[in-house]
Amino acid sequence: MKIAIIGCGSIANAAHIPAYIKNEIAQIKYFCDIIPERAGAAVEKYGYGIAVSDYHEILADDEVEAVSVCTPNNVHSIIAIDCLRAGKHVLCEKPAARTYDEALEMQRVQQETGKVLNIGVVNRFNDGVNHIKKYIDDGKLGEVFHVYISFRAHRSIPGLGGAFTTKAIAGGGALIDWGVHFLDIVMYCCGDPSPLTVSGETFCKLGKNMHDYTYKDMWAGPPNYDGIYDVDDSVTGMIRTQGPVITLNGAWAQNIGKGEMYIDFMGDKAGIRLQYGSDFEVFTAENGALVSYKPEFNMRNHFENEINAFIDCIQSGEKLPSNIDTVVITAKVLQAIYDSAQQHKEITL
């Protein structure tokens, strides 16, 4: 199956391309990037493929069946829609789009074309997350009534003044970049419950005066002090759903020198703390005693799981849990948090 990679930056090279290379069915035909040197470097690094700078060349090639969209957020919807209408199946990196309206348009075109449109909510293919989902589905936690999310780092704003911190490109900051993964895990594990009300506040504080920002690390750097910083570096919120109430605190940057990246699933029979990207611990009571334990399991590479499932679903017609119909629910919640923060009031959905 011939594949095209659109966008040859960090996520493509770290995740998508290596996973396609390991897949026995897929073969990358095109590496595309608006910076020609990036596409050319990919061809040179991997030893095959065609380097192009305009993705429309890929649309005209009927041999290409599927694409991975690994570009900045502002062109996710544009490129994904063009690819769908050209008859290509699409795996688009998270978030689906900058706004809920853009995500809805992607969903509409997917339904119009009938092609696969999956979003890169890769944790739905994480073995630890799927163990937790089974615990919840099997009733081991009882009623999961509250989930608390923490995605907080000390001072780790990515690429200050670049694409990540420019709202017109990224659509937002810490919430849309990190929060999308954490919220999606909760929605997935809890059966994608319909959101009812959302209240949130976002803050643009620590990075606002860019020259005065002292940082611990800066992935996607270095700083561009002539650039833009108009996104959230921290966020808090509460979401009422038809399932659990979800509360969250997130920050790219905070004046607390402790990183806290975890999710607490609280049920009336047991609770689980998931350490993001790692293992989890179960807390309960048995025979009048308090008990906790850490399940041990094989943790496969979730990007490889995701890419393999994408290729398989194209062949089988199976609808994956990362399809656009489920992911738009999280997009709706993200939009409502931003709307609530802007209006300083609760949003009813």
C-alpha positions as CSV (number, residue, x, y, z in Angstrom):
1,M,0.0,0.0,0.0
2,K,1.6,3.3,-1.1
3,I,1.7,6.0,1.6
4,A,2.5,9.7,1.6
5,I,3.9,11.6,4.5
6,I,2.8,15.3,4.5
7,G,4.9,17.3,6.9
8,C,8.4,15.9,7.7
9,G,9.0,17.5,11.1
10,S,9.5,15.9,14.5
11,I,6.3,13.8,14.9
12,A,6.8,12.4,11.4
13,N,10.4,11.3,11.9
14,A,9.9,10.2,15.5
15,A,6.7,8.2,15.1
16,H,4.9,7.9,11.8
17,I,7.8,7.1,9.4
18,P,9.5,4.5,11.6
19,A,6.1,2.8,12.2
20,Y,5.3,2.7,8.5
21,I,8.7,1.3,7.8
22,K,8.1,-1.6,10.2
23,N,4.6,-2.3,8.7
24,E,4.9,-5.2,6.2
25,I,2.1,-3.8,4.0
26,A,2.8,-0.1,3.8
27,Q,5.4,1.5,1.5
28,I,6.1,5.3,1.7
29,K,6.2,6.7,-1.8
30,Y,6.3,10.5,-1.0
31,F,7.9,12.7,1.6
32,C,6.3,16.1,1.4
33,D,7.2,19.3,3.2
34,I,6.9,23.0,2.4
35,I,10.6,23.2,3.3
36,P,12.2,21.2,0.4
37,E,15.3,20.4,2.4
38,R,13.2,18.5,5.0
39,A,11.6,16.4,2.4
40,G,14.9,15.8,0.7
41,A,16.6,14.9,4.0
42,A,13.9,12.3,4.6
43,V,14.5,10.6,1.3
44,E,18.3,10.6,2.0
45,K,17.8,9.3,5.5
46,Y,15.5,6.5,4.7
47,G,16.9,5.6,1.3
48,Y,13.8,5.7,-0.9
49,G,10.7,7.7,-1.8
50,I,10.1,10.9,-3.7
51,A,10.6,14.4,-2.1
52,V,8.0,17.0,-3.0
53,S,7.1,20.4,-1.5
54,D,3.5,20.7,-2.8
55,Y,1.1,18.1,-1.5
56,H,-1.1,18.6,-4.5
57,E,1.3,16.4,-6.5
58,I,0.4,13.6,-4.2
59,L,-3.4,14.2,-4.7
60,A,-2.9,13.6,-8.5
61,D,-1.2,10.2,-7.9
62,D,-3.8,7.5,-7.9
63,E,-1.3,4.9,-6.7
64,V,-1.2,6.6,-3.2
65,E,-4.0,5.1,-1.1
66,A,-3.3,6.8,2.3
67,V,-1.5,9.8,3.8
68,S,-0.3,10.9,7.2
69,V,-0.9,14.6,7.9
70,C,1.9,15.7,10.2
71,T,1.8,19.5,9.7
72,P,1.1,22.4,12.0
73,N,-2.5,22.6,13.2
74,N,-3.6,25.5,10.9
75,V,-3.6,23.3,7.8
76,H,-4.8,20.0,9.3
77,S,-8.4,20.5,8.1
78,I,-7.4,21.9,4.7
79,I,-5.0,19.2,3.8
80,A,-7.1,16.4,5.2
81,I,-10.2,17.5,3.3
82,D,-8.2,17.8,0.1
83,C,-6.9,14.3,0.5
84,L,-10.3,12.8,1.3
85,R,-11.8,14.4,-1.8
86,A,-8.9,13.1,-3.9
87,G,-9.8,9.6,-2.7
88,K,-7.1,9.1,-0.1
89,H,-7.5,7.6,3.4
90,V,-6.2,10.0,6.1
91,L,-4.5,9.7,9.4
92,C,-4.2,13.3,10.7
93,E,-2.1,14.2,13.7
94,K,-3.8,15.6,16.8
95,P,-5.6,17.9,17.4
96,A,-8.1,17.3,14.5
97,A,-8.1,21.0,13.9
98,R,-7.7,24.4,15.5
99,T,-11.5,24.8,16.2
100,Y,-14.6,22.7,16.6
101,D,-16.0,24.1,13.4
102,E,-13.0,23.0,11.4
103,A,-13.3,19.5,12.9
104,L,-17.0,19.3,12.0
105,E,-16.1,20.2,8.4
106,M,-13.6,17.4,8.3
107,Q,-16.2,15.0,9.6
108,R,-18.7,16.2,7.0
109,V,-16.3,15.6,4.2
110,Q,-15.4,12.1,5.6
111,Q,-19.0,11.2,5.5
112,E,-19.4,12.6,2.0
113,T,-16.4,10.7,0.6
114,G,-16.6,7.5,2.7
115,K,-12.8,7.4,3.1
116,V,-11.1,6.7,6.4
117,L,-10.4,9.7,8.6
118,N,-8.6,8.9,11.8
119,I,-7.0,11.4,14.2
120,G,-3.7,10.8,15.9
121,V,-5.1,10.4,19.4
122,V,-2.4,7.7,19.9
123,N,-3.3,6.9,23.5
124,R,-6.3,4.9,22.3
125,F,-3.7,2.4,21.1
126,N,-1.7,2.5,24.3
127,D,-1.7,-0.9,26.1
128,G,-1.9,0.7,29.6
129,V,-4.8,2.9,28.6
130,N,-6.6,-0.1,27.1
131,H,-6.1,-2.1,30.3
132,I,-7.7,0.7,32.2
133,K,-10.6,0.9,29.8
134,K,-11.2,-2.8,30.3
135,Y,-11.1,-2.4,34.1
136,I,-13.8,0.3,33.8
137,D,-15.9,-1.7,31.2
138,D,-15.7,-4.8,33.4
139,G,-17.1,-2.8,36.4
140,K,-14.0,-3.2,38.6
141,L,-14.1,0.5,39.6
142,G,-17.8,0.5,40.0
143,E,-19.3,3.8,39.1
144,V,-16.6,6.2,37.8
145,F,-18.0,9.4,39.1
146,H,-15.0,11.8,38.9
147,V,-11.9,11.9,36.9
148,Y,-9.1,14.4,37.7
149,I,-6.5,15.3,35.1
150,S,-3.1,16.9,35.7
151,F,-0.7,17.8,32.9
152,R,1.6,20.3,34.5
153,A,5.2,21.1,33.8
154,H,7.5,23.7,35.5
155,R,8.7,26.0,32.7
156,S,8.6,24.1,29.4
157,I,6.9,26.3,26.8
158,P,7.7,24.8,23.4
159,G,9.4,27.0,20.8
160,L,8.7,30.4,22.3
161,G,7.6,32.8,19.6
162,G,7.1,30.0,17.0
163,A,4.2,28.0,15.6
164,F,3.3,26.4,19.0
165,T,2.8,29.8,20.6
166,T,1.0,31.5,17.7
167,K,-2.8,31.1,18.1
168,A,-3.4,31.6,14.3
169,I,-1.3,28.5,13.6
170,A,-1.8,26.3,16.7
171,G,-5.3,27.3,17.7
172,G,-4.2,27.4,21.4
173,G,-1.5,26.5,23.8
174,A,-1.1,24.0,26.6
175,L,-4.7,22.8,26.4
176,I,-4.9,22.1,22.7
177,D,-1.3,20.7,22.6
178,W,-1.2,18.5,25.8
179,G,-4.7,18.6,27.1
180,V,-6.1,17.0,24.0
181,H,-4.3,13.8,24.8
182,F,-5.3,13.7,28.5
183,L,-9.0,14.6,27.8
184,D,-9.1,12.0,25.0
185,I,-7.8,9.3,27.3
186,V,-10.6,10.0,29.8
187,M,-13.3,10.2,27.1
188,Y,-12.1,6.9,25.6
189,C,-11.8,5.0,28.9
190,C,-15.2,6.2,30.0
191,G,-17.0,5.4,26.8
192,D,-17.0,8.8,25.1
193,P,-19.8,10.3,27.3
194,S,-21.7,13.3,25.9
195,P,-20.5,16.5,27.5
196,L,-23.2,18.6,29.2
197,T,-21.6,21.7,30.6
198,V,-18.1,23.2,30.5
199,S,-16.4,25.8,32.7
200,G,-12.8,26.8,32.2
201,E,-10.2,29.5,32.4
202,T,-7.0,29.8,30.4
203,F,-4.0,31.9,31.3
204,C,-1.3,33.6,29.2
205,K,1.1,34.6,31.9
206,L,4.6,33.2,32.1
207,G,5.5,33.5,28.5
208,K,3.8,36.8,27.7
209,N,6.9,38.9,28.3
210,M,9.2,36.7,26.2
211,H,12.5,38.3,27.0
212,D,11.9,37.9,30.7
213,Y,10.9,34.2,30.5
214,T,13.4,32.0,32.2
215,Y,12.9,28.3,31.2
216,K,13.9,24.9,32.3
217,D,13.8,23.4,28.8
218,M,12.3,24.3,25.4
219,W,11.4,21.5,23.0
220,A,10.6,22.8,19.6
221,G,12.9,25.7,20.3
222,P,15.0,27.9,20.2
223,P,13.2,31.1,21.2
224,N,12.2,33.6,18.5
225,Y,11.8,36.8,20.4
226,D,10.5,38.5,17.2
227,G,7.7,36.0,17.1
228,I,4.2,35.8,18.7
229,Y,3.1,34.6,22.1
230,D,-0.7,34.7,22.4
231,V,-1.8,31.3,23.6
232,D,-2.5,29.7,27.0
233,D,0.4,28.5,29.0
234,S,-1.9,27.1,31.7
235,V,-5.6,26.1,32.0
236,T,-8.1,24.9,34.5
237,G,-11.6,23.5,34.0
238,M,-14.5,21.3,34.8
239,I,-16.6,19.3,32.4
240,R,-19.9,17.6,33.4
241,T,-20.8,14.7,31.2
242,Q,-23.4,12.0,31.0
243,G,-20.8,9.9,32.7
244,P,-18.2,11.3,35.2
245,V,-17.4,14.8,36.1
246,I,-14.0,15.7,34.7
247,T,-11.7,18.3,36.3
248,L,-8.3,19.4,35.0
249,N,-5.3,21.5,35.7
250,G,-2.7,21.9,33.0
251,A,0.4,24.0,32.3
252,W,3.2,24.2,29.9
253,A,4.7,26.5,32.5
254,Q,4.0,27.1,36.1
255,N,5.9,28.5,39.1
256,I,5.9,25.1,40.8
257,G,9.0,23.0,40.2
258,K,7.1,19.7,40.1
259,G,5.9,18.0,36.9
260,E,2.7,16.2,37.4
261,M,1.4,14.2,34.5
262,Y,-1.3,11.8,35.6
263,I,-5.0,10.9,35.5
264,D,-7.0,9.8,38.5
265,F,-10.1,7.6,37.7
266,M,-12.2,7.6,40.9
267,G,-14.9,5.0,41.3
268,D,-17.0,3.9,44.2
269,K,-15.4,0.4,44.2
270,A,-11.8,1.3,43.2
271,G,-9.7,4.0,41.8
272,I,-6.8,4.1,39.3
273,R,-3.9,6.6,38.9
274,L,-2.4,6.5,35.4
275,Q,1.1,7.9,35.1
276,Y,0.9,9.4,31.6
277,G,2.8,7.3,29.1
278,S,3.7,4.7,31.7
279,D,2.1,2.3,34.1
280,F,-0.9,2.6,36.5
281,E,-1.8,1.7,40.1
282,V,-5.1,0.4,41.4
283,F,-6.4,1.4,44.9
284,T,-9.3,-0.5,46.5
285,A,-10.5,-2.2,49.7
286,E,-10.6,-6.0,50.2
287,N,-11.8,-7.9,53.3
288,G,-11.6,-4.9,55.5
289,A,-8.1,-3.9,54.3
290,L,-6.9,-1.2,52.0
291,V,-5.1,-2.6,49.0
292,S,-3.1,-1.2,46.1
293,Y,-1.3,-2.9,43.3
294,K,0.5,-2.2,40.0
295,P,-0.4,-4.5,37.1
296,E,2.5,-5.7,35.0
297,F,2.0,-6.0,31.3
298,N,3.9,-5.8,28.0
299,M,3.9,-2.2,26.7
300,R,4.1,-2.1,22.9
301,N,4.9,1.0,20.9
302,H,1.6,2.8,20.6
303,F,2.5,4.6,17.4
304,E,3.3,1.3,15.8
305,N,-0.1,0.0,17.1
306,E,-1.8,3.1,15.7
307,I,-0.2,2.9,12.2
308,N,-0.8,-0.9,12.0
309,A,-4.5,-0.4,12.9
310,F,-4.8,2.4,10.3
311,I,-3.5,0.2,7.5
312,D,-5.6,-2.8,8.7
313,C,-8.8,-0.7,8.9
314,I,-8.4,0.5,5.3
315,Q,-8.3,-3.1,4.2
316,S,-11.1,-4.4,6.5
317,G,-13.4,-1.5,6.7
318,E,-13.3,-1.6,10.5
319,K,-14.1,1.7,12.2
320,L,-11.4,2.5,14.7
321,P,-11.9,4.3,18.1
322,S,-9.8,7.1,16.7
323,N,-12.2,7.9,13.9
324,I,-13.4,11.5,13.4
325,D,-16.9,10.7,14.8
326,T,-15.5,10.1,18.3
327,V,-12.7,12.7,18.2
328,V,-15.1,15.5,17.4
329,I,-16.5,15.0,20.9
330,T,-13.1,16.0,22.5
331,A,-12.9,18.8,19.9
332,K,-16.2,20.1,21.2
333,V,-15.0,20.1,24.8
334,L,-11.8,21.9,23.9
335,Q,-13.7,24.6,22.1
336,A,-16.1,25.0,25.0
337,I,-13.2,25.4,27.5
338,Y,-11.8,28.2,25.3
339,D,-15.2,29.7,24.8
340,S,-15.9,29.6,28.6
341,A,-12.5,31.2,29.3
342,Q,-13.2,34.0,26.8
343,Q,-16.7,34.7,28.1
344,H,-15.9,34.0,31.8
345,K,-19.0,31.8,32.2
346,E,-20.2,28.2,32.0
347,I,-21.0,26.9,28.5
348,T,-24.0,24.6,28.1
349,L,-23.7,22.1,25.3
